[in-house]
Amino acid sequence: MRDLEKLALIGLLPPARFAMISLQFLGAAREVTGSMHLLTVGGHRLLLDCGLIQGPRKTSFERNRAFPVVARDIDAVVLSHAHIDHSGRLPLLVKGGYRGHIFCTSATRDLCAYMLPDAGHLQELDVSYRNKRRAAQGRPVMDPLYTLEDAIAVMPQLRTVELGQNFSPIPGVTVHFINAGHILGAASVILDIEDEGRQVRLGFSGDIGRWSQPILRDPEIPADLDYLIMEGTYGNRSHEGTGEAREVLRQTVEDVWRQRGRLIIPAFAVGRTQEIVYRLNELSETGQLPPIRCYVDSPLAVNATEVFRLHPECYDQQMLMALAKDPDHDPLSFKGLRYVREVETSKLLNTTEEPVVIISASGMCEGGRVLHHLKHSLGDVRNTVMFVGFQAEGTLGRAIADGQAQVRIYGEEIRVRATVKVVSGYSAHADRAELLRWGSTAAQQSKLQRSFLVHGEPEPLFALAAALREEGLQHVEIPEPGQVFPL
Ligand SMILES: [Zn+2]
């Protein structure tokens, strides 16, 4: 079988030729972004996620452009959640000729309606910036990976399915979603596969969230699986407790207020931003927030916050009870907080002498308005940059978080004099203990034949695999990019 696997790997033999059910890991294999897995059943092809590879601009542009499958050969797509590293290559798939359905929850659809066009717009901006330099050097200009228009073209192909509802994306496969507890609308995907009388259940975790987080319900753990694809982003790390993370935020805001500096929080527009706002709101309600102005400076985050308000079906009991008591209860706003859409207001924030808190995207500082705020703030000792989300290797965010003394932003070298803090307690991802809880419970409730760890850098994945084996899981694999497994 290994030789056949190798042939399939280099594209000489389609997976369906040697196994009626097969799984190929096309993205997020031994890395964190670009989630994409191909399930083939009886010659029909189902794509699980179609995410953008994020990282250093130049290399990720080339890697994203080399789409790993022929778009027209795909029969259906199932999307676990809206984050761009899971959904951001859909415009390329549709641009390449894919005309089938893309199944997701309604909250995911509503988030995608903002996030995909935003991604298209960012791709256009990025290329226009690079083209100016290329033109000046007499080099040919390049096309964007995809445009705003390409992203909008995806929307008619989205089909919404709620948690627990069965649907059949390709013949022989019945799917339902369970709650992943990661971001609004995020699901784990359970696939019941039937092929020539053989029944197999495959679970795909998507991104696993956390227990006892505000607003969203806790993750659900699948049962009766034969195969499992599981994420391992934080397979070797523990997050601080909620109380500790809250105290760091309180203390940091107070320090910045006293020093009349600014606190810049780079955050994913969806998930982290709302959680930070929720925590600031808590501090405000309990009288622990100084009278500092707070801004969410990201049009996408503003829109995403509106989508949160439209999906009470995703709320946890605590949030529902708070709403029942006071229908106007809004944990995503408080006195002193302002959501900023306009570019002009965003620019004004860079010139203000007042102490401020600015939450802005992108979370890994590879684009977006946060770059301007960092450019204006990193050089001043009174300021603090606080990282609250995962920083992938090779990104500007990772360089600053790792303590690099000098960074380059928009062609300018900037000495980092601001205080840099990394707080993991606000992560939307399960930490090591939570992943182990999820994985070992899924295994206890199943007769797993094989598990595949994805969505993590090699070190955390190997650490998680070792820990899961200790919990009794057998045949835990860490697939290489492109690797094929018959099921
Ligand atoms: Zn995610």
Residues whose N, C-alpha, C, O or C-beta is under 5 A from the ligand:
A	BS01	ZN	H83 D207
